[in-house]
Amino acid sequence: MYDTIPKSDLVPETYAERWFREMLLYEYSKKAAEDSLKPLVDMIYKNLSKGVWRGKNGKM
């Protein structure tokens, strides 16, 4: 995400800024995965628990 932003040496980036940005993006990704995947996981669980995923002859 931040790799697409042009870099400049006008204001040098410190190690602390880089570390903070990486940790922030990591937390954002965890939260997005947690929120976005829950409905999908619930749907798969519901379908599997009903026995929807069976073959043509009715057996798994």
Buried (B, 14 or more C-beta within 10 A) or exposed (E): EEEEEEEEEEEEEEEEEEEEEEEEEEEEEEEEEEEEEEEEEEEEEEEEEEEEEEEEEEEE
